[in-house]
Amino acid sequence: MLSKNYKLLIWLLIALGIALAPWIVLAQEKPLQKQKFNIDKTSEDGIGYAQAVKVGKTLYISGSVGSGDMDKAVKTVYDELEKTLKAYNLTFQHVVKENVFTTNIDGFIQQQDLRKKYYKGDFPAASWVQVQRLYAPELVVEVELIAELP
């Protein structure tokens, strides 16, 4: 029969093992696997971002930007986003979240029909926000996306 001291020691070791188990699992986990895509690596590295980063089955697309007249800016942005999606064999139907930042929300709203053509009726969750300024003063719209890979 075990003495009280041995029983206490066994219980302490069990409790310590339970307490340390999550840390042991975390220490054994692999580093996050990220696949990056660049449209213009030199410019993107200069600023400090990647056009897109794929983690697991999720694709995070950095904001594509447009300047000048809102109609041209919106077309430029969605054409650029389409190129990035195509690099992963995706379409706008794979997009689950869209964030729009614009210096002119009314001008962006007027371009809804153009935007809708890209989504073909399969709209994502979306947030549209008017901001005072984007990265460069001439920019009028920036759109970022999150897409799920099949």
N, CA, C and O atoms as a GROMACS GRO file, in nm:
protein
  600
    1MET      N    1   0.084  -0.118   0.000
    1MET     CA    2   0.000   0.000   0.000
    1MET      C    3   0.089   0.125   0.000
    1MET      O    4   0.189   0.133   0.071
    2LEU      N    5   0.048   0.223  -0.082
    2LEU     CA    6   0.127   0.345  -0.094
    2LEU      C    7   0.102   0.437   0.025
    2LEU      O    8  -0.008   0.444   0.078
    3SER      N    9   0.206   0.505   0.065
    3SER     CA   10   0.191   0.600   0.175
    3SER      C   11   0.120   0.725   0.124
    3SER      O   12   0.108   0.746   0.003
    4LYS      N   13   0.074   0.807   0.217
    4LYS     CA   14   0.006   0.931   0.181
    4LYS      C   15   0.095   1.022   0.097
    4LYS      O   16   0.046   1.089   0.006
    5ASN      N   17   0.224   1.027   0.127
    5ASN     CA   18   0.317   1.111   0.053
    5ASN      C   19   0.327   1.069  -0.092
    5ASN      O   20   0.330   1.154  -0.182
    6TYR      N   21   0.331   0.938  -0.118
    6TYR     CA   22   0.338   0.889  -0.255
    6TYR      C   23   0.209   0.918  -0.331
    6TYR      O   24   0.213   0.957  -0.447
    7LYS      N   25   0.095   0.901  -0.265
    7LYS     CA   26  -0.034   0.932  -0.328
    7LYS      C   27  -0.041   1.080  -0.363
    7LYS      O   28  -0.086   1.117  -0.472
    8LEU      N   29   0.002   1.163  -0.271
    8LEU     CA   30   0.002   1.308  -0.296
    8LEU      C   31   0.095   1.342  -0.412
    8LEU      O   32   0.060   1.425  -0.496
    9LEU      N   33   0.211   1.278  -0.418
    9LEU     CA   34   0.305   1.300  -0.527
    9LEU      C   35   0.244   1.258  -0.661
    9LEU      O   36   0.258   1.329  -0.760
   10ILE      N   37   0.178   1.146  -0.664
   10ILE     CA   38   0.113   1.098  -0.787
   10ILE      C   39   0.006   1.198  -0.831
   10ILE      O   40  -0.001   1.231  -0.949
   11TRP      N   41  -0.077   1.244  -0.739
   11TRP     CA   42  -0.182   1.342  -0.775
   11TRP      C   43  -0.121   1.473  -0.825
   11TRP      O   44  -0.172   1.533  -0.919
   12LEU      N   45  -0.014   1.515  -0.764
   12LEU     CA   46   0.054   1.638  -0.810
   12LEU      C   47   0.110   1.621  -0.950
   12LEU      O   48   0.100   1.712  -1.032
   13LEU      N   49   0.169   1.506  -0.979
   13LEU     CA   50   0.222   1.480  -1.113
   13LEU      C   51   0.111   1.475  -1.217
   13LEU      O   52   0.127   1.526  -1.327
   14ILE      N   53   0.000   1.414  -1.182
   14ILE     CA   54  -0.115   1.411  -1.273
   14ILE      C   55  -0.166   1.553  -1.298
   14ILE      O   56  -0.190   1.590  -1.413
   15ALA      N   57  -0.182   1.632  -1.193
   15ALA     CA   58  -0.229   1.770  -1.208
   15ALA      C   59  -0.131   1.853  -1.290
   15ALA      O   60  -0.173   1.933  -1.374
   16LEU      N   61  -0.003   1.834  -1.268
   16LEU     CA   62   0.098   1.906  -1.345
   16LEU      C   63   0.091   1.867  -1.492
   16LEU      O   64   0.101   1.954  -1.580
   17GLY      N   65   0.073   1.738  -1.520
   17GLY     CA   66   0.060   1.691  -1.659
   17GLY      C   67  -0.060   1.752  -1.728
   17GLY      O   68  -0.052   1.793  -1.844
   18ILE      N   69  -0.173   1.759  -1.657
   18ILE     CA   70  -0.294   1.820  -1.714
   18ILE      C   71  -0.271   1.969  -1.739
   18ILE      O   72  -0.312   2.022  -1.842
   19ALA      N   73  -0.207   2.035  -1.646
   19ALA     CA   74  -0.182   2.179  -1.661
   19ALA      C   75  -0.086   2.209  -1.775
   19ALA      O   76  -0.101   2.311  -1.843
   20LEU      N   77   0.011   2.123  -1.798
   20LEU     CA   78   0.111   2.148  -1.902
   20LEU      C   79   0.070   2.096  -2.040
   20LEU      O   80   0.131   2.134  -2.140
   21ALA      N   81  -0.030   2.011  -2.046
   21ALA     CA   82  -0.069   1.948  -2.173
   21ALA      C   83  -0.093   2.049  -2.286
   21ALA      O   84  -0.040   2.029  -2.395
   22PRO      N   85  -0.170   2.157  -2.264
   22PRO     CA   86  -0.190   2.253  -2.375
   22PRO      C   87  -0.060   2.315  -2.424
   22PRO      O   88  -0.044   2.338  -2.544
   23TRP      N   89   0.033   2.342  -2.334
   23TRP     CA   90   0.161   2.402  -2.372
   23TRP      C   91   0.246   2.304  -2.452
   23TRP      O   92   0.316   2.342  -2.545
   24ILE      N   93   0.238   2.178  -2.414
   24ILE     CA   94   0.313   2.076  -2.487
   24ILE      C   95   0.259   2.064  -2.629
   24ILE      O   96   0.336   2.052  -2.724
   25VAL      N   97   0.126   2.066  -2.643
   25VAL     CA   98   0.064   2.057  -2.776
   25VAL      C   99   0.102   2.179  -2.859
   25VAL      O  100   0.138   2.164  -2.976
   26LEU      N  101   0.096   2.298  -2.801
   26LEU     CA  102   0.132   2.419  -2.875
   26LEU      C  103   0.278   2.416  -2.920
   26LEU      O  104   0.310   2.461  -3.030
   27ALA      N  105   0.364   2.364  -2.837
   27ALA     CA  106   0.506   2.359  -2.872
   27ALA      C  107   0.531   2.264  -2.988
   27ALA      O  108   0.631   2.277  -3.059
   28GLN      N  109   0.443   2.167  -3.008
   28GLN     CA  110   0.460   2.070  -3.114
   28GLN      C  111   0.392   2.110  -3.244
   28GLN      O  112   0.414   2.047  -3.347
   29GLU      N  113   0.308   2.215  -3.241
   29GLU     CA  114   0.237   2.257  -3.361
   29GLU      C  115   0.333   2.310  -3.466
   29GLU      O  116   0.437   2.367  -3.435
   30LYS      N  117   0.294   2.289  -3.591
   30LYS     CA  118   0.374   2.339  -3.703
   30LYS      C  119   0.352   2.489  -3.718
   30LYS      O  120   0.247   2.540  -3.680
   31PRO      N  121   0.450   2.560  -3.772
   31PRO     CA  122   0.431   2.704  -3.797
   31PRO      C  123   0.320   2.725  -3.900
   31PRO      O  124   0.294   2.639  -3.985
   32LEU      N  125   0.255   2.839  -3.893
   32LEU     CA  126   0.148   2.873  -3.986
   32LEU      C  127   0.200   2.870  -4.129
   32LEU      O  128   0.300   2.933  -4.161
   33GLN      N  129   0.131   2.796  -4.214
   33GLN     CA  130   0.170   2.784  -4.354
   33GLN      C  131   0.097   2.892  -4.435
   33GLN      O  132  -0.025   2.887  -4.450
   34LYS      N  133   0.172   2.988  -4.487
   34LYS     CA  134   0.115   3.096  -4.566
   34LYS      C  135   0.170   3.090  -4.708
   34LYS      O  136   0.291   3.074  -4.728
   35GLN      N  137   0.081   3.103  -4.804
   35GLN     CA  138   0.122   3.113  -4.944
   35GLN      C  139   0.088   3.255  -4.989
   35GLN      O  140  -0.026   3.299  -4.974
   36LYS      N  141   0.186   3.325  -5.043
   36LYS     CA  142   0.167   3.465  -5.080
   36LYS      C  143   0.163   3.483  -5.230
   36LYS      O  144   0.226   3.408  -5.305
   37PHE      N  145   0.088   3.583  -5.273
   37PHE     CA  146   0.076   3.619  -5.414
   37PHE      C  147   0.102   3.769  -5.426
   37PHE      O  148   0.047   3.848  -5.349
   38ASN      N  149   0.184   3.806  -5.522
   38ASN     CA  150   0.213   3.948  -5.546
   38ASN      C  151   0.181   3.983  -5.690
   38ASN      O  152   0.208   3.905  -5.782
   39ILE      N  153   0.124   4.100  -5.710
   39ILE     CA  154   0.106   4.153  -5.846
   39ILE      C  155   0.230   4.230  -5.885
   39ILE      O  156   0.280   4.216  -5.997
   40ASP      N  157   0.281   4.312  -5.792
   40ASP     CA  158   0.403   4.391  -5.815
   40ASP      C  159   0.488   4.378  -5.688
   40ASP      O  160   0.482   4.463  -5.600
   41LYS      N  161   0.566   4.271  -5.680
   41LYS     CA  162   0.640   4.238  -5.558
   41LYS      C  163   0.730   4.352  -5.510
   41LYS      O  164   0.737   4.377  -5.390
   42THR      N  165   0.796   4.419  -5.600
   42THR     CA  166   0.887   4.527  -5.561
   42THR      C  167   0.811   4.638  -5.489
   42THR      O  168   0.852   4.683  -5.382
   43SER      N  169   0.699   4.682  -5.547
   43SER     CA  170   0.618   4.788  -5.484
   43SER      C  171   0.557   4.739  -5.354
   43SER      O  172   0.558   4.810  -5.253
   44GLU      N  173   0.504   4.616  -5.357
   44GLU     CA  174   0.439   4.563  -5.238
   44GLU      C  175   0.539   4.545  -5.123
   44GLU      O  176   0.508   4.577  -5.009
   45ASP      N  177   0.658   4.493  -5.154
   45ASP     CA  178   0.762   4.480  -5.051
   45ASP      C  179   0.804   4.617  -4.999
   45ASP      O  180   0.832   4.634  -4.880
   46GLY      N  181   0.809   4.716  -5.090
   46GLY     CA  182   0.847   4.852  -5.050
   46GLY      C  183   0.750   4.910  -4.948
   46GLY      O  184   0.791   4.979  -4.854
   47ILE      N  185   0.622   4.884  -4.967
   47ILE     CA  186   0.520   4.933  -4.873
   47ILE      C  187   0.512   4.841  -4.752
   47ILE      O  188   0.495   4.886  -4.639
   48GLY      N  189   0.524   4.710  -4.777
   48GLY     CA  190   0.520   4.614  -4.667
   48GLY      C  191   0.392   4.532  -4.662
   48GLY      O  192   0.332   4.520  -4.556
   49TYR      N  193   0.351   4.476  -4.774
   49TYR     CA  194   0.232   4.390  -4.776
   49TYR      C  195   0.241   4.294  -4.894
   49TYR      O  196   0.327   4.309  -4.982
   50ALA      N  197   0.152   4.195  -4.896
   50ALA     CA  198   0.137   4.104  -5.010
   50ALA      C  199  -0.003   4.125  -5.066
   50ALA      O  200  -0.096   4.152  -4.990
   51GLN      N  201  -0.019   4.112  -5.196
   51GLN     CA  202  -0.151   4.130  -5.257
   51GLN      C  203  -0.251   4.029  -5.201
   51GLN      O  204  -0.368   4.062  -5.179
   52ALA      N  205  -0.205   3.907  -5.177
   52ALA     CA  206  -0.294   3.806  -5.120
   52ALA      C  207  -0.212   3.708  -5.037
   52ALA      O  208  -0.095   3.682  -5.065
   53VAL      N  209  -0.277   3.654  -4.934
   53VAL     CA  210  -0.216   3.552  -4.850
   53VAL      C  211  -0.318   3.441  -4.831
   53VAL      O  212  -0.431   3.466  -4.788
   54LYS      N  213  -0.277   3.319  -4.864
   54LYS     CA  214  -0.364   3.201  -4.847
   54LYS      C  215  -0.317   3.126  -4.724
   54LYS      O  216  -0.200   3.092  -4.709
   55VAL      N  217  -0.412   3.101  -4.635
   55VAL     CA  218  -0.388   3.022  -4.515
   55VAL      C  219  -0.496   2.915  -4.511
   55VAL      O  220  -0.614   2.946  -4.498
   56GLY      N  221  -0.456   2.790  -4.522
   56GLY     CA  222  -0.555   2.683  -4.527
   56GLY      C  223  -0.641   2.701  -4.651
   56GLY      O  224  -0.589   2.710  -4.762
   57LYS      N  225  -0.772   2.706  -4.630
   57LYS     CA  226  -0.865   2.722  -4.742
   57LYS      C  227  -0.920   2.864  -4.751
   57LYS      O  228  -1.020   2.889  -4.817
   58THR      N  229  -0.854   2.958  -4.684
   58THR     CA  230  -0.899   3.097  -4.684
   58THR      C  231  -0.798   3.185  -4.755
   58THR      O  232  -0.677   3.176  -4.730
   59LEU      N  233  -0.847   3.270  -4.844
   59LEU     CA  234  -0.763   3.365  -4.917
   59LEU      C  235  -0.797   3.506  -4.872
   59LEU      O  236  -0.912   3.550  -4.882
   60TYR      N  237  -0.698   3.576  -4.822
   60TYR     CA  238  -0.713   3.715  -4.777
   60TYR      C  239  -0.650   3.804  -4.884
   60TYR      O  240  -0.531   3.795  -4.911
   61ILE      N  241  -0.731   3.890  -4.945
   61ILE     CA  242  -0.683   3.976  -5.052
   61ILE      C  243  -0.674   4.119  -5.001
   61ILE      O  244  -0.772   4.176  -4.952
   62SER      N  245  -0.554   4.177  -5.014
   62SER     CA  246  -0.533   4.315  -4.972
   62SER      C  247  -0.618   4.408  -5.056
   62SER      O  248  -0.663   4.373  -5.165
   63GLY      N  249  -0.637   4.527  -5.005
   63GLY     CA  250  -0.717   4.624  -5.076
   63GLY      C  251  -0.658   4.662  -5.211
   63GLY      O  252  -0.543   4.704  -5.221
   64SER      N  253  -0.739   4.645  -5.315
   64SER     CA  254  -0.703   4.696  -5.447
   64SER      C  255  -0.758   4.837  -5.455
   64SER      O  256  -0.867   4.864  -5.404
   65VAL      N  257  -0.685   4.927  -5.519
   65VAL     CA  258  -0.720   5.069  -5.515
   65VAL      C  259  -0.746   5.126  -5.653
   65VAL      O  260  -0.696   5.076  -5.754
   66GLY      N  261  -0.825   5.232  -5.654
   66GLY     CA  262  -0.854   5.304  -5.777
   66GLY      C  263  -0.855   5.453  -5.752
   66GLY      O  264  -0.888   5.499  -5.643
   67SER      N  265  -0.817   5.528  -5.856
   67SER     CA  266  -0.812   5.675  -5.845
   67SER      C  267  -0.890   5.737  -5.959
   67SER      O  268  -0.929   5.670  -6.054
   68GLY      N  269  -0.912   5.868  -5.948
   68GLY     CA  270  -0.981   5.941  -6.054
   68GLY      C  271  -1.131   5.932  -6.042
   68GLY      O  272  -1.186   5.928  -5.931
   69ASP      N  273  -1.199   5.930  -6.158
   69ASP     CA  274  -1.345   5.920  -6.158
   69ASP      C  275  -1.387   5.788  -6.094
   69ASP      O  276  -1.323   5.685  -6.115
   70MET      N  277  -1.494   5.792  -6.016
   70MET     CA  278  -1.536   5.674  -5.942
   70MET      C  279  -1.571   5.557  -6.034
   70MET      O  280  -1.541   5.443  -6.001
   71ASP      N  281  -1.633   5.584  -6.149
   71ASP     CA  282  -1.670   5.472  -6.237
   71ASP      C  283  -1.546   5.399  -6.287
   71ASP      O  284  -1.543   5.276  -6.289
   72LYS      N  285  -1.444   5.474  -6.327
   72LYS     CA  286  -1.318   5.410  -6.372
   72LYS      C  287  -1.246   5.345  -6.255
   72LYS      O  288  -1.189   5.237  -6.270
   73ALA      N  289  -1.248   5.409  -6.140
   73ALA     CA  290  -1.180   5.357  -6.022
   73ALA      C  291  -1.241   5.224  -5.979
   73ALA      O  292  -1.168   5.130  -5.947
   74VAL      N  293  -1.373   5.215  -5.978
   74VAL     CA  294  -1.440   5.091  -5.937
   74VAL      C  295  -1.409   4.979  -6.034
   74VAL      O  296  -1.381   4.867  -5.993
   75LYS      N  297  -1.413   5.008  -6.164
   75LYS     CA  298  -1.381   4.906  -6.264
   75LYS      C  299  -1.237   4.858  -6.247
   75LYS      O  300  -1.210   4.738  -6.251
   76THR      N  301  -1.144   4.951  -6.229
   76THR     CA  302  -1.004   4.916  -6.208
   76THR      C  303  -0.987   4.824  -6.088
   76THR      O  304  -0.917   4.724  -6.095
   77VAL      N  305  -1.052   4.859  -5.978
   77VAL     CA  306  -1.041   4.782  -5.854
   77VAL      C  307  -1.094   4.640  -5.874
   77VAL      O  308  -1.025   4.544  -5.839
   78TYR      N  309  -1.214   4.626  -5.928
   78TYR     CA  310  -1.273   4.492  -5.941
   78TYR      C  311  -1.202   4.409  -6.048
   78TYR      O  312  -1.196   4.287  -6.036
   79ASP      N  313  -1.148   4.473  -6.152
   79ASP     CA  314  -1.067   4.400  -6.249
   79ASP      C  315  -0.940   4.345  -6.183
   79ASP      O  316  -0.900   4.232  -6.209
   80GLU      N  317  -0.878   4.426  -6.098
   80GLU     CA  318  -0.756   4.384  -6.027
   80GLU      C  319  -0.788   4.270  -5.929
   80GLU      O  320  -0.712   4.173  -5.919
   81LEU      N  321  -0.898   4.282  -5.858
   81LEU     CA  322  -0.939   4.176  -5.766
   81LEU      C  323  -0.967   4.046  -5.841
   81LEU      O  324  -0.935   3.937  -5.794
   82GLU      N  325  -1.028   4.059  -5.959
   82GLU     CA  326  -1.058   3.942  -6.041
   82GLU      C  327  -0.928   3.870  -6.081
   82GLU      O  328  -0.923   3.747  -6.082
   83LYS      N  329  -0.824   3.946  -6.115
   83LYS     CA  330  -0.694   3.886  -6.150
   83LYS      C  331  -0.638   3.806  -6.032
   83LYS      O  332  -0.586   3.696  -6.049
   84THR      N  333  -0.648   3.863  -5.914
   84THR     CA  334  -0.597   3.795  -5.796
   84THR      C  335  -0.676   3.668  -5.769
   84THR      O  336  -0.618   3.564  -5.740
   85LEU      N  337  -0.807   3.675  -5.778
   85LEU     CA  338  -0.890   3.556  -5.759
   85LEU      C  339  -0.855   3.449  -5.861
   85LEU      O  340  -0.843   3.331  -5.827
   86LYS      N  341  -0.838   3.489  -5.987
   86LYS     CA  342  -0.805   3.393  -6.093
   86LYS      C  343  -0.671   3.324  -6.069
   86LYS      O  344  -0.653   3.209  -6.109
   87ALA      N  345  -0.578   3.392  -6.004
   87ALA     CA  346  -0.449   3.332  -5.973
   87ALA      C  347  -0.465   3.209  -5.884
   87ALA      O  348  -0.377   3.123  -5.878
   88TYR      N  349  -0.577   3.200  -5.814
   88TYR     CA  350  -0.609   3.086  -5.728
   88TYR      C  351  -0.724   3.003  -5.783
   88TYR      O  352  -0.784   2.923  -5.712
   89ASN      N  353  -0.756   3.023  -5.912
   89ASN     CA  354  -0.867   2.954  -5.978
   89ASN      C  355  -1.000   2.980  -5.907
   89ASN      O  356  -1.083   2.891  -5.894
   90LEU      N  357  -1.018   3.103  -5.862
   90LEU     CA  358  -1.140   3.144  -5.794
   90LEU      C  359  -1.213   3.250  -5.875
   90LEU      O  360  -1.157   3.310  -5.967
   91THR      N  361  -1.340   3.272  -5.839
   91THR     CA  362  -1.420   3.380  -5.896
   91THR      C  363  -1.480   3.460  -5.781
   91THR      O  364  -1.457   3.430  -5.664
   92PHE      N  365  -1.556   3.561  -5.815
   92PHE     CA  366  -1.622   3.640  -5.710
   92PHE      C  367  -1.725   3.557  -5.634
   92PHE      O  368  -1.766   3.597  -5.525
   93GLN      N  369  -1.767   3.444  -5.688
   93GLN     CA  370  -1.862   3.358  -5.618
   93GLN      C  371  -1.796   3.286  -5.500
   93GLN      O  372  -1.867   3.228  -5.417
   94HIS      N  373  -1.664   3.290  -5.490
   94HIS     CA  374  -1.593   3.233  -5.375
   94HIS      C  375  -1.572   3.336  -5.264
   94HIS      O  376  -1.526   3.301  -5.155
   95VAL      N  377  -1.605   3.461  -5.291
   95VAL     CA  378  -1.585   3.568  -5.194
   95VAL      C  379  -1.693   3.560  -5.085
   95VAL      O  380  -1.812   3.552  -5.115
   96VAL      N  381  -1.648   3.563  -4.959
   96VAL     CA  382  -1.742   3.557  -4.847
   96VAL      C  383  -1.751   3.690  -4.772
   96VAL      O  384  -1.847   3.714  -4.699
   97LYS      N  385  -1.651   3.777  -4.790
   97LYS     CA  386  -1.651   3.906  -4.720
   97LYS      C  387  -1.584   4.011  -4.807
   97LYS      O  388  -1.479   3.987  -4.866
   98GLU      N  389  -1.645   4.127  -4.813
   98GLU     CA  390  -1.593   4.240  -4.888
   98GLU      C  391  -1.592   4.362  -4.797
   98GLU      O  392  -1.692   4.391  -4.731
   99ASN      N  393  -1.480   4.432  -4.794
   99ASN     CA  394  -1.469   4.558  -4.720
   99ASN      C  395  -1.433   4.667  -4.820
   99ASN      O  396  -1.333   4.658  -4.890
  100VAL      N  397  -1.516   4.770  -4.824
  100VAL     CA  398  -1.494   4.883  -4.915
  100VAL      C  399  -1.463   5.006  -4.832
  100VAL      O  400  -1.533   5.038  -4.736
  101PHE      N  401  -1.356   5.075  -4.871
  101PHE     CA  402  -1.319   5.203  -4.810
  101PHE      C  403  -1.316   5.304  -4.923
  101PHE      O  404  -1.248   5.284  -5.024
  102THR      N  405  -1.388   5.413  -4.907
  102THR     CA  406  -1.393   5.513  -5.012
  102THR      C  407  -1.397   5.653  -4.953
  102THR      O  408  -1.444   5.675  -4.841
  103THR      N  409  -1.346   5.747  -5.030
  103THR     CA  410  -1.352   5.887  -4.988
  103THR      C  411  -1.483   5.951  -5.033
  103THR      O  412  -1.510   6.067  -5.001
  104ASN      N  413  -1.565   5.874  -5.108
  104ASN     CA  414  -1.692   5.927  -5.159
  104ASN      C  415  -1.794   5.813  -5.163
  104ASN      O  416  -1.812   5.749  -5.267
  105ILE      N  417  -1.861   5.789  -5.051
  105ILE     CA  418  -1.956   5.678  -5.043
  105ILE      C  419  -2.071   5.694  -5.142
  105ILE      O  420  -2.117   5.595  -5.199
  106ASP      N  421  -2.118   5.815  -5.164
  106ASP     CA  422  -2.227   5.836  -5.260
  106ASP      C  423  -2.183   5.800  -5.402
  106ASP      O  424  -2.259   5.740  -5.478
  107GLY      N  425  -2.060   5.836  -5.436
  107GLY     CA  426  -2.007   5.801  -5.568
  107GLY      C  427  -1.993   5.650  -5.583
  107GLY      O  428  -2.020   5.596  -5.690
  108PHE      N  429  -1.952   5.582  -5.477
  108PHE     CA  430  -1.939   5.436  -5.483
  108PHE      C  431  -2.077   5.371  -5.496
  108PHE      O  432  -2.095   5.278  -5.574
  109ILE      N  433  -2.173   5.421  -5.420
  109ILE     CA  434  -2.309   5.366  -5.426
  109ILE      C  435  -2.365   5.378  -5.567
  109ILE      O  436  -2.438   5.290  -5.613
  110GLN      N  437  -2.332   5.486  -5.636
  110GLN     CA  438  -2.380   5.504  -5.774
  110GLN      C  439  -2.322   5.400  -5.869
  110GLN      O  440  -2.374   5.382  -5.979
  111GLN      N  441  -2.216   5.331  -5.828
  111GLN     CA  442  -2.153   5.228  -5.912
  111GLN      C  443  -2.195   5.086  -5.873
  111GLN      O  444  -2.129   4.989  -5.910
  112GLN      N  445  -2.305   5.074  -5.797
  112GLN     CA  446  -2.352   4.942  -5.752
  112GLN      C  447  -2.374   4.844  -5.866
  112GLN      O  448  -2.338   4.727  -5.856
  113ASP      N  449  -2.433   4.892  -5.976
  113ASP     CA  450  -2.463   4.801  -6.087
  113ASP      C  451  -2.335   4.742  -6.147
  113ASP      O  452  -2.332   4.625  -6.183
  114LEU      N  453  -2.230   4.823  -6.157
  114LEU     CA  454  -2.103   4.774  -6.208
  114LEU      C  455  -2.047   4.668  -6.112
  114LEU      O  456  -2.004   4.561  -6.157
  115ARG      N  457  -2.048   4.695  -5.985
  115ARG     CA  458  -2.000   4.600  -5.884
  115ARG      C  459  -2.080   4.470  -5.889
  115ARG      O  460  -2.022   4.362  -5.883
  116LYS      N  461  -2.210   4.480  -5.900
  116LYS     CA  462  -2.297   4.362  -5.900
  116LYS      C  463  -2.266   4.268  -6.017
  116LYS      O  464  -2.287   4.147  -6.006
  117LYS      N  465  -2.218   4.323  -6.129
  117LYS     CA  466  -2.185   4.238  -6.245
  117LYS      C  467  -2.076   4.138  -6.211
  117LYS      O  468  -2.077   4.026  -6.262
  118TYR      N  469  -1.984   4.176  -6.127
  118TYR     CA  470  -1.875   4.086  -6.089
  118TYR      C  471  -1.926   3.971  -6.002
  118TYR      O  472  -1.880   3.858  -6.014
  119TYR      N  473  -2.020   4.001  -5.914
  119TYR     CA  474  -2.072   3.899  -5.822
  119TYR      C  475  -2.182   3.812  -5.883
  119TYR      O  476  -2.211   3.703  -5.832
  120LYS      N  477  -2.243   3.859  -5.990
  120LYS     CA  478  -2.347   3.782  -6.060
  120LYS      C  479  -2.457   3.734  -5.966
  120LYS      O  480  -2.505   3.621  -5.978
  121GLY      N  481  -2.497   3.820  -5.874
  121GLY     CA  482  -2.608   3.788  -5.784
  121GLY      C  483  -2.570   3.709  -5.660
  121GLY      O  484  -2.654   3.690  -5.573
  122ASP      N  485  -2.446   3.663  -5.649
  122ASP     CA  486  -2.401   3.585  -5.534
  122ASP      C  487  -2.317   3.676  -5.444
  122ASP      O  488  -2.194   3.670  -5.445
  123PHE      N  489  -2.386   3.761  -5.367
  123PHE     CA  490  -2.318   3.867  -5.293
  123PHE      C  491  -2.260   3.817  -5.160
  123PHE      O  492  -2.320   3.731  -5.094
  124PRO      N  493  -2.145   3.870  -5.122
  124PRO     CA  494  -2.083   3.834  -4.993
  124PRO      C  495  -2.136   3.923  -4.880
  124PRO      O  496  -2.210   4.019  -4.905
  125ALA      N  497  -2.098   3.892  -4.759
  125ALA     CA  498  -2.115   3.987  -4.650
  125ALA      C  499  -2.028   4.106  -4.685
  125ALA      O  500  -1.920   4.090  -4.741
  126ALA      N  501  -2.075   4.227  -4.655
  126ALA     CA  502  -2.000   4.345  -4.700
  126ALA      C  503  -2.012   4.459  -4.600
  126ALA      O  504  -2.112   4.474  -4.530
  127SER      N  505  -1.907   4.539  -4.597
  127SER     CA  506  -1.905   4.664  -4.521
  127SER      C  507  -1.854   4.772  -4.614
  127SER      O  508  -1.752   4.755  -4.681
  128TRP      N  509  -1.924   4.883  -4.619
  128TRP     CA  510  -1.883   4.997  -4.701
  128TRP      C  511  -1.864   5.116  -4.608
  128TRP      O  512  -1.956   5.153  -4.534
  129VAL      N  513  -1.746   5.174  -4.610
  129VAL     CA  514  -1.713   5.280  -4.516
  129VAL      C  515  -1.653   5.398  -4.590
  129VAL      O  516  -1.566   5.382  -4.676
  130GLN      N  517  -1.701   5.519  -4.556
  130GLN     CA  518  -1.638   5.640  -4.610
  130GLN      C  519  -1.527   5.681  -4.515
  130GLN      O  520  -1.544   5.685  -4.393
  131VAL      N  521  -1.411   5.710  -4.574
  131VAL     CA  522  -1.294   5.752  -4.496
  131VAL      C  523  -1.249   5.890  -4.545
  131VAL      O  524  -1.285   5.933  -4.654
  132GLN      N  525  -1.171   5.955  -4.463
  132GLN     CA  526  -1.122   6.087  -4.501
  132GLN      C  527  -1.017   6.078  -4.612
  132GLN      O  528  -1.014   6.161  -4.703
  133ARG      N  529  -0.930   5.976  -4.602
  133ARG     CA  530  -0.823   5.963  -4.700
  133ARG      C  531  -0.776   5.818  -4.705
  133ARG      O  532  -0.782   5.747  -4.605
  134LEU      N  533  -0.728   5.776  -4.821
  134LEU     CA  534  -0.667   5.645  -4.838
  134LEU      C  535  -0.516   5.661  -4.841
  134LEU      O  536  -0.465   5.771  -4.818
  135TYR      N  537  -0.441   5.554  -4.871
  135TYR     CA  538  -0.295   5.554  -4.864
  135TYR      C  539  -0.231   5.671  -4.941
  135TYR      O  540  -0.140   5.736  -4.890
  136ALA      N  541  -0.279   5.696  -5.061
  136ALA     CA  542  -0.229   5.810  -5.140
  136ALA      C  543  -0.347   5.906  -5.163
  136ALA      O  544  -0.460   5.860  -5.180
  137PRO      N  545  -0.323   6.035  -5.163
  137PRO     CA  546  -0.431   6.133  -5.172
  137PRO      C  547  -0.519   6.121  -5.296
  137PRO      O  548  -0.636   6.158  -5.292
  138GLU      N  549  -0.465   6.069  -5.407
  138GLU     CA  550  -0.544   6.061  -5.531
  138GLU      C  551  -0.639   5.941  -5.533
  138GLU      O  552  -0.725   5.933  -5.620
  139LEU      N  553  -0.624   5.848  -5.440
  139LEU     CA  554  -0.708   5.729  -5.437
  139LEU      C  555  -0.848   5.763  -5.387
  139LEU      O  556  -0.865   5.842  -5.295
  140VAL      N  557  -0.949   5.702  -5.451
  140VAL     CA  558  -1.088   5.728  -5.412
  140VAL      C  559  -1.160   5.604  -5.360
  140VAL      O  560  -1.264   5.616  -5.294
  141VAL      N  561  -1.105   5.485  -5.388
  141VAL     CA  562  -1.169   5.362  -5.340
  141VAL      C  563  -1.065   5.253  -5.318
  141VAL      O  564  -0.967   5.244  -5.392
  142GLU      N  565  -1.088   5.172  -5.217
  142GLU     CA  566  -1.006   5.055  -5.188
  142GLU      C  567  -1.099   4.943  -5.145
  142GLU      O  568  -1.186   4.964  -5.060
  143VAL      N  569  -1.081   4.823  -5.203
  143VAL     CA  570  -1.166   4.709  -5.172
  143VAL      C  571  -1.078   4.590  -5.137
  143VAL      O  572  -0.988   4.554  -5.212
  144GLU      N  573  -1.106   4.530  -5.021
  144GLU     CA  574  -1.037   4.408  -4.981
  144GLU      C  575  -1.137   4.296  -4.971
  144GLU      O  576  -1.254   4.318  -4.941
  145LEU      N  577  -1.091   4.172  -4.995
  145LEU     CA  578  -1.179   4.057  -4.998
  145LEU      C  579  -1.124   3.942  -4.913
  145LEU      O  580  -1.004   3.931  -4.888
  146ILE      N  581  -1.216   3.858  -4.869
  146ILE     CA  582  -1.183   3.729  -4.811
  146ILE      C  583  -1.260   3.626  -4.891
  146ILE      O  584  -1.382   3.638  -4.908
  147ALA      N  585  -1.190   3.525  -4.941
  147ALA     CA  586  -1.253   3.420  -5.021
  147ALA      C  587  -1.220   3.284  -4.963
  147ALA      O  588  -1.116   3.264  -4.900
  148GLU      N  589  -1.311   3.190  -4.984
  148GLU     CA  590  -1.290   3.052  -4.939
  148GLU      C  591  -1.263   2.964  -5.060
  148GLU      O  592  -1.336   2.969  -5.160
  149LEU      N  593  -1.158   2.884  -5.052
  149LEU     CA  594  -1.126   2.790  -5.158
  149LEU      C  595  -1.211   2.665  -5.142
  149LEU      O  596  -1.243   2.625  -5.030
  150PRO      N  597  -1.248   2.604  -5.255
  150PRO     CA  598  -1.330   2.483  -5.245
  150PRO      C  599  -1.252   2.367  -5.182
  150PRO      O  600  -1.307   2.258  -5.166
   0.00000   0.00000   0.00000
